[in-house]
């Protein structure tokens, strides 16, 4: 999902402004935002993972696949 957000942001200026708004320092945001690496590689960098952490993704309305798997395989028994 981080890769999708990275592609959606599209331009370096947009990427930098979003990273700064998510709590990344301006210096790190600039280094990350102007990188020539592809979206998949950038989605796996520590800066991107720190900014778009699981809590932020959940706040965006995304469902955790891990939580769904656990709920399916280990249902709460009512006995």
Secondary structure by P-SEA (a helix, b strand, c coil): caaaaaaaaccaaaaaaaaaaacccaaaaaaaaaccccaaaaaacaaaaaaacaaaaaaaccccaaaaaaaaacccccc
